[in-house]
Amino acid sequence: MTARITVLGTGYLGATHAACMAELGHDVLGVDLDPAKLAKLQAGEVPFYEPGLQEVLQRNLAAGRLRFTASYEEAAAWSDVHFLAVGTPQKKGELGSDLTAVESVIDQLGPLLREPAVIFGKSTVPVGTAARLGAAVRELAPAGDAVELAWNPEFLREGFGVQDTLHPDRLVLGLDRDNPGSGRAEAVAREIYAKLLAEDIPFLVTDLATAELVKAAANAFLATKISFINVMSDVCEAAGADVTTLADALGYDGRIGRGFLNAGIGFGGGCLPKDIRAFMARAGELGVGQTMAFLREVDSVNMGRRAAMVERTRNAIGGSLLGARIAVLGAAFKPDSDDVRDSPALNVAGQMQLHGAAVSVYDPKAMDNSRRLFPTLTYASSALDACAQADAVLVLTEWAEFRTMSPELLAQQVRNKVIIDGRNCLEPQQWRQHGWTYLGVGRP
């Protein structure tokens, strides 16, 4: 059954959700106040890199199922089902989330809701936010208690956003048990996601607070796994063990699993770091901050991996970065993305430049974003160009292009055959056979 829905906010989450809801057959109106972003989307251009999304966007624009507007008035008149999908970045100088954009959507949409409506929150917010927003929108809306706010958290992995929207591993819907409004939210969600539910994708209906906590808890757990294996990599180096084999062995344990057990330079991006910090901040507000204190160590371990990579590079080239030529392959925080927010790779590159190194960076997709964030670094047009006369080559984002590089070809470019694998994504023996000094993380 076809539904009319709006998606409020067309950043990474909103643009992906809007295009994919249209792909499921619904009529979708994306809403954003940024005219440049809207113009790109309406022209079939995705303002960021996400594999497969541009094709989905163009297909549904051509089919007439998807369009975009800057008008909240148009959105409120056109549909009574709205998805809230704006960003919740970290507050400047604080751990907590900046909810300005979320609150602005409610302030703009609320007074326009004259008929019963359902709002589904998808943004990642601190627990307790949904109940507060629900009360606020009912206060603002002429329709009053006939406006229902539910929470439907997103679980998108950058690089897999289309797959994770069209074939998620679970759907979670939090309902407001105290203010049920019209009581339509669950029925509407089941209608919108009917094709997904037909695939027997688990559908969990909870209260608002539990739905909010699912995303926060998932990210906290994943961050903890990454920092755990990075700590184990230090133990492996001290003991002469191999952390990759250790992770494989741990992964066979069904209680642990292999995912997110990859040692390296740590996690980054626009979600995991700010989400665990917001979780800590909210736990403190709720009076259970001490319970979540371990997340401070998780965060500290993660940030420490970057300085450790700088030190590893310094030691590998003789004890000083001053005047050294360093090639950094990778700038995005992960492959199949152009996102450089809190990127460990760029942070390492910047630190080495501050220590006097001449740093040349290459990334298949994130060059423009990198230049905007770190304009003082040197940027190359290819991996080979970045490695010209390099004293050390650092692989800091595990793009397929870097995993399949030819050690023989690269050797012709560099001054010293030293390669430091910050993601343990290369085959050590292959490089050593060609005369390279190979250094991984937690590998003998």
C-alpha positions as CSV (number, residue, x, y, z in Angstrom):
1,M,0.0,0.0,0.0
2,T,1.3,3.4,-1.0
3,A,1.7,6.1,1.7
4,R,2.4,9.8,1.5
5,I,5.2,10.7,3.8
6,T,7.6,13.6,4.4
7,V,11.2,13.4,5.5
8,L,12.3,16.4,7.5
9,G,16.0,17.0,6.9
10,T,18.0,15.8,3.9
11,G,21.5,15.2,5.2
12,Y,23.0,11.7,5.1
13,L,20.2,10.1,7.1
14,G,17.3,12.1,5.6
15,A,18.3,11.8,2.0
16,T,18.9,8.1,2.3
17,H,15.7,7.5,4.1
18,A,13.7,9.6,1.6
19,A,15.1,7.9,-1.5
20,C,14.7,4.4,0.0
21,M,11.1,5.0,1.2
22,A,10.3,6.1,-2.4
23,E,12.0,2.9,-3.6
24,L,9.6,0.9,-1.4
25,G,6.8,2.6,-3.5
26,H,5.7,5.5,-1.3
27,D,5.3,9.1,-2.3
28,V,7.9,11.1,-0.5
29,L,8.5,14.8,0.0
30,G,12.0,15.7,1.4
31,V,12.1,18.9,3.4
32,D,15.2,21.1,4.0
33,L,16.0,24.8,4.4
34,D,19.3,24.5,2.5
35,P,18.6,25.6,-1.1
36,A,21.9,24.3,-2.4
37,K,21.3,20.9,-1.0
38,L,17.7,20.8,-2.3
39,A,18.8,21.9,-5.8
40,K,21.3,19.1,-6.0
41,L,18.9,16.4,-4.7
42,Q,16.1,17.6,-7.1
43,A,18.7,17.4,-9.9
44,G,19.4,13.8,-9.0
45,E,22.8,14.5,-7.3
46,V,23.7,13.2,-3.9
47,P,25.7,15.8,-1.9
48,F,27.8,13.1,-0.4
49,Y,29.2,9.7,-1.4
50,E,27.1,6.7,-0.6
51,P,27.3,3.6,-2.9
52,G,24.1,3.0,-4.8
53,L,22.1,6.0,-3.4
54,Q,22.4,8.2,-6.5
55,E,20.8,5.5,-8.7
56,V,17.9,5.1,-6.2
57,L,17.5,8.8,-6.0
58,Q,17.4,9.3,-9.8
59,R,15.1,6.3,-10.4
60,N,12.5,7.6,-8.0
61,L,12.7,11.2,-9.1
62,A,12.1,10.0,-12.6
63,A,9.1,7.9,-11.4
64,G,7.6,10.9,-9.7
65,R,7.6,9.3,-6.3
66,L,10.2,11.7,-4.8
67,R,10.5,15.4,-4.7
68,F,12.0,18.1,-2.4
69,T,10.8,21.4,-0.9
70,A,11.9,24.1,1.6
71,S,8.3,24.6,2.7
72,Y,7.1,23.2,6.0
73,E,3.7,24.6,5.1
74,E,3.6,22.4,2.0
75,A,4.8,19.4,4.0
76,A,2.1,19.8,6.6
77,A,-0.6,20.2,4.0
78,W,0.6,17.3,1.8
79,S,1.0,14.6,4.4
80,D,0.1,13.6,7.9
81,V,3.1,11.3,8.3
82,H,6.4,12.9,9.0
83,F,9.9,11.4,9.6
84,L,12.3,13.6,11.6
85,A,15.8,13.0,10.3
86,V,18.0,16.0,11.2
87,G,21.5,15.9,12.7
88,T,22.3,15.9,16.4
89,P,26.0,16.9,16.5
90,Q,28.1,17.1,19.7
91,K,27.8,20.5,21.5
92,K,30.8,22.7,21.2
93,G,32.9,22.3,24.3
94,E,30.6,19.7,25.9
95,L,29.9,16.0,25.7
96,G,26.2,16.2,25.1
97,S,24.2,16.4,21.9
98,D,23.2,19.6,20.3
99,L,19.4,19.2,19.7
100,T,18.9,22.6,18.1
101,A,18.0,21.2,14.7
102,V,15.6,18.6,16.2
103,E,13.8,21.3,18.3
104,S,13.7,23.6,15.3
105,V,11.8,21.0,13.2
106,I,9.2,20.6,16.0
107,D,8.9,24.4,16.4
108,Q,8.3,24.9,12.6
109,L,6.1,21.9,12.0
110,G,4.0,21.9,15.2
111,P,1.9,25.0,14.6
112,L,1.0,23.7,11.1
113,L,-0.6,20.4,12.2
114,R,-4.3,21.1,12.2
115,E,-5.3,17.5,11.6
116,P,-4.3,14.2,13.3
117,A,-0.7,13.4,12.4
118,V,2.1,11.0,13.2
119,I,5.8,12.0,13.6
120,F,8.4,9.3,13.5
121,G,11.8,10.4,15.0
122,K,14.8,8.8,13.4
123,S,17.6,11.1,14.7
124,T,19.9,9.8,17.4
125,V,18.8,11.6,20.6
126,P,19.5,11.3,24.3
127,V,17.0,9.2,26.2
128,G,14.0,11.3,27.4
129,T,14.1,13.6,24.3
130,A,11.2,11.9,22.5
131,A,8.8,12.3,25.4
132,R,9.7,16.0,25.7
133,L,9.4,16.6,22.0
134,G,6.0,14.9,22.0
135,A,4.7,17.1,24.7
136,A,6.1,20.2,22.9
137,V,4.5,19.4,19.5
138,R,1.1,18.7,21.1
139,E,1.3,22.0,22.8
140,L,2.1,23.8,19.6
141,A,-0.2,21.9,17.2
142,P,-3.8,23.1,16.7
143,A,-4.6,19.3,16.5
144,G,-3.3,18.9,20.1
145,D,-3.5,15.4,21.4
146,A,-4.3,14.0,17.9
147,V,-0.6,14.5,17.1
148,E,1.4,11.3,17.9
149,L,5.1,11.2,18.2
150,A,6.9,7.8,18.0
151,W,10.6,6.9,17.8
152,N,12.0,4.8,15.0
153,P,15.8,4.9,15.4
154,E,18.1,4.4,12.4
155,F,20.9,1.9,12.3
156,L,22.7,2.9,9.1
157,R,26.3,2.1,8.4
158,E,27.9,4.6,6.1
159,G,28.8,2.7,2.9
160,F,25.8,0.4,3.4
161,G,23.0,3.0,3.9
162,V,20.8,1.8,1.1
163,Q,21.1,-1.8,2.1
164,D,20.5,-1.0,5.7
165,T,17.4,0.9,4.9
166,L,15.8,-1.5,2.5
167,H,17.0,-4.7,4.3
168,P,17.6,-3.8,7.9
169,D,18.5,-6.4,10.5
170,R,15.7,-5.1,12.7
171,L,13.1,-2.3,13.0
172,V,12.4,-0.7,16.3
173,L,9.4,1.5,17.1
174,G,9.0,3.3,20.4
175,L,5.4,4.4,21.3
176,D,4.4,7.0,23.8
177,R,2.4,5.0,26.3
178,D,1.4,8.0,28.3
179,N,0.2,10.2,25.4
180,P,-0.9,7.8,22.7
181,G,-2.5,10.6,20.6
182,S,-4.6,9.0,17.9
183,G,-3.0,5.6,18.4
184,R,-2.1,5.3,14.7
185,A,1.7,5.1,14.9
186,E,2.1,1.4,15.0
187,A,-0.4,0.8,12.2
188,V,1.2,3.5,10.1
189,A,4.7,2.1,10.6
190,R,3.5,-1.4,9.7
191,E,1.9,0.0,6.5
192,I,5.1,1.9,5.5
193,Y,7.4,-1.0,6.2
194,A,5.1,-3.7,4.9
195,K,7.6,-4.9,2.3
196,L,10.3,-5.2,4.9
197,L,8.0,-7.0,7.4
198,A,7.1,-9.5,4.6
199,E,10.8,-10.5,4.7
200,D,10.4,-11.5,8.3
201,I,12.6,-8.7,9.5
202,P,12.2,-8.4,13.3
203,F,9.8,-5.6,14.4
204,L,10.2,-4.6,18.0
205,V,7.6,-2.3,19.6
206,T,8.8,-0.6,22.8
207,D,8.2,2.5,24.9
208,L,9.9,5.7,23.8
209,A,12.9,5.5,26.2
210,T,13.8,2.0,25.2
211,A,13.7,2.9,21.5
212,E,16.0,5.8,22.1
213,L,18.4,3.6,24.2
214,V,18.7,0.9,21.5
215,K,20.8,3.1,19.3
216,A,22.9,4.6,22.1
217,A,23.5,1.2,23.6
218,A,24.4,-0.4,20.2
219,N,27.0,2.3,19.5
220,A,28.4,2.1,23.0
221,F,28.8,-1.7,22.7
222,L,30.5,-1.4,19.2
223,A,32.9,1.3,20.4
224,T,33.8,-0.9,23.4
225,K,34.6,-3.8,21.1
226,I,36.9,-1.7,19.0
227,S,38.8,-0.2,21.9
228,F,39.0,-3.7,23.5
229,I,40.7,-5.2,20.5
230,N,43.0,-2.2,20.2
231,V,44.1,-2.7,23.8
232,M,44.7,-6.4,23.0
233,S,46.9,-5.3,20.1
234,D,49.2,-3.6,22.6
235,V,49.4,-6.8,24.6
236,C,50.0,-8.8,21.4
237,E,52.9,-6.5,20.4
238,A,54.5,-6.9,23.9
239,A,54.1,-10.6,23.8
240,G,54.9,-11.3,20.2
241,A,51.4,-12.5,19.4
242,D,49.2,-11.7,16.3
243,V,46.1,-9.7,17.1
244,T,44.4,-10.6,13.8
245,T,44.6,-14.4,14.5
246,L,43.5,-13.6,18.1
247,A,40.4,-11.8,16.8
248,D,39.6,-14.6,14.4
249,A,39.7,-17.1,17.3
250,L,37.6,-14.9,19.5
251,G,35.1,-14.3,16.6
252,Y,34.2,-18.0,16.5
253,D,32.7,-17.6,20.0
254,G,29.0,-17.0,19.4
255,R,28.9,-14.8,22.5
256,I,31.5,-12.4,21.0
257,G,31.4,-12.5,17.2
258,R,34.0,-11.3,14.8
259,G,32.5,-8.0,13.8
260,F,34.2,-4.8,15.0
261,L,37.2,-6.8,16.3
262,N,39.7,-5.2,14.0
263,A,42.7,-3.5,15.6
264,G,44.0,-0.3,14.0
265,I,43.9,3.4,14.5
266,G,40.4,3.4,16.0
267,F,36.9,4.6,15.1
268,G,35.8,8.0,14.0
269,G,33.0,9.5,11.9
270,G,30.0,11.6,12.7
271,C,28.2,9.1,14.8
272,L,30.2,6.7,17.1
273,P,32.4,9.3,18.9
274,K,29.7,11.9,19.5
275,D,27.1,9.2,20.4
276,I,29.1,7.6,23.1
277,R,29.9,11.0,24.6
278,A,26.3,12.0,24.5
279,F,25.4,8.8,26.2
280,M,27.9,9.5,29.0
281,A,26.5,13.0,29.4
282,R,22.9,11.9,29.6
283,A,23.8,9.1,32.0
284,G,25.3,11.8,34.3
285,E,22.1,13.9,34.0
286,L,20.1,10.8,35.1
287,G,22.3,10.2,38.1
288,V,24.0,7.1,36.8
289,G,27.1,8.6,35.3
290,Q,29.4,6.4,37.4
291,T,27.9,3.3,35.8
292,M,28.9,4.6,32.4
293,A,32.4,5.7,33.4
294,F,34.0,2.9,31.4
295,L,33.0,4.7,28.3
296,R,35.4,7.4,29.1
297,E,38.2,4.9,29.0
298,V,36.8,3.5,25.7
299,D,36.9,7.0,24.3
300,S,40.4,7.6,25.7
301,V,41.8,4.4,24.3
302,N,40.3,5.2,20.9
303,M,41.8,8.7,20.8
304,G,45.2,7.4,22.0
305,R,45.5,5.1,18.9
306,R,46.1,8.2,16.8
307,A,49.1,9.4,18.8
308,A,50.4,5.9,18.9
309,M,50.4,5.7,15.0
310,V,52.3,9.0,14.9
311,E,54.9,7.5,17.3
312,R,55.0,4.3,15.3
313,T,55.8,6.2,12.2
314,R,58.5,8.3,13.9
315,N,60.2,5.2,15.2
316,A,60.0,3.5,11.8
317,I,61.9,6.3,10.0
318,G,64.7,6.8,12.5
319,G,63.3,8.8,15.4
320,S,62.2,12.2,13.9
321,L,59.4,13.3,11.6
322,L,61.1,16.7,11.0
323,G,61.8,17.0,7.2
324,A,60.4,13.5,6.5
325,R,58.1,12.8,3.5
326,I,55.0,10.8,4.6
327,A,52.4,9.4,2.3
328,V,48.9,8.9,3.9
329,L,46.6,6.7,2.0
330,G,43.1,7.3,3.2
331,A,41.3,10.3,4.6
332,A,37.7,9.2,5.1
333,F,37.0,7.6,8.5
334,K,36.0,4.4,6.7
335,P,36.0,3.0,3.2
336,D,33.0,3.5,0.8
337,S,32.4,7.0,2.3
338,D,33.6,10.5,1.8
339,D,32.9,11.4,5.5
340,V,35.9,13.0,7.2
341,R,34.2,14.0,10.4
342,D,36.5,13.1,13.3
343,S,38.6,11.0,10.9
344,P,41.5,9.2,12.6
345,A,43.4,9.2,9.2
346,L,43.2,12.9,8.8
347,N,44.0,13.5,12.5
348,V,47.2,11.4,12.2
349,A,48.2,13.3,9.0
350,G,47.6,16.6,10.7
351,Q,49.6,15.6,13.8
352,M,52.6,14.5,11.7
353,Q,52.6,17.7,9.8
354,L,52.7,19.6,13.1
355,H,55.8,17.5,13.9
356,G,57.5,18.8,10.8
357,A,56.7,16.2,8.2
358,A,55.7,16.9,4.6
359,V,52.5,14.9,4.4
360,S,50.8,14.0,1.1
361,V,47.3,12.6,1.3
362,Y,45.2,10.6,-1.1
363,D,41.7,9.2,-0.8
364,P,39.4,7.9,-3.6
365,K,36.4,9.9,-2.5
366,A,37.1,12.2,0.3
367,M,39.6,14.7,-1.2
368,D,37.2,17.7,-1.4
369,N,36.0,17.3,2.2
370,S,39.5,16.8,3.4
371,R,40.7,20.0,1.8
372,R,38.0,21.9,3.5
373,L,38.8,20.5,6.9
374,F,42.6,20.4,6.6
375,P,43.6,22.9,3.9
376,T,47.3,23.0,4.9
377,L,48.0,19.3,4.0
378,T,49.2,18.4,0.5
379,Y,46.8,16.4,-1.6
380,A,47.8,14.0,-4.4
381,S,45.8,13.0,-7.4
382,S,46.5,9.3,-7.0
383,A,48.0,6.8,-4.5
384,L,51.2,6.6,-6.6
385,D,51.6,10.4,-6.7
386,A,51.1,10.6,-2.9
387,C,53.9,8.1,-2.4
388,A,56.5,9.9,-4.6
389,Q,59.8,10.0,-2.7
390,A,58.1,9.0,0.6
391,D,60.1,7.9,3.6
392,A,57.0,5.9,4.8
393,V,53.6,5.0,3.4
394,L,50.7,4.8,5.8
395,V,47.5,3.0,4.9
396,L,44.9,4.5,7.2
397,T,41.6,3.8,5.5
398,E,41.0,0.3,4.2
399,W,39.8,1.1,0.6
400,A,39.9,-1.9,-1.8
401,E,42.3,0.2,-4.0
402,F,44.9,0.2,-1.2
403,R,44.4,-3.4,-0.3
404,T,45.2,-4.5,-3.8
405,M,48.2,-2.2,-4.4
406,S,51.3,-3.7,-6.1
407,P,54.3,-3.7,-3.7
408,E,56.6,-3.9,-6.8
409,L,55.0,-0.8,-8.5
410,L,54.9,1.2,-5.3
411,A,58.6,0.5,-4.6
412,Q,59.5,2.5,-7.7
413,Q,57.9,5.6,-6.2
414,V,59.2,5.8,-2.7
415,R,62.5,6.8,-1.2
416,N,62.3,4.2,1.6
417,K,60.3,0.9,1.4
418,V,58.5,1.3,4.7
419,I,54.8,0.6,4.9
420,I,52.7,1.0,8.0
421,D,49.3,-0.7,7.9
422,G,47.1,1.2,10.2
423,R,44.1,-1.0,9.4
424,N,45.8,-4.5,9.2
425,C,44.3,-4.8,5.7
426,L,47.4,-5.8,3.8
427,E,49.1,-9.2,3.5
428,P,52.4,-8.7,5.4
429,Q,54.3,-11.5,3.6
430,Q,53.5,-10.2,0.2
431,W,55.1,-6.8,1.0
432,R,58.1,-8.3,2.9
433,Q,58.8,-10.6,-0.1
434,H,59.3,-7.4,-2.2
435,G,61.8,-5.9,0.3
436,W,59.4,-3.7,2.3
437,T,59.6,-3.1,6.0
438,Y,56.0,-3.9,6.9
439,L,54.5,-2.8,10.2
440,G,51.0,-3.6,11.3
441,V,49.1,-3.1,14.5
442,G,49.4,-5.8,17.0
443,R,51.2,-8.1,14.5
444,P,54.6,-9.6,15.0
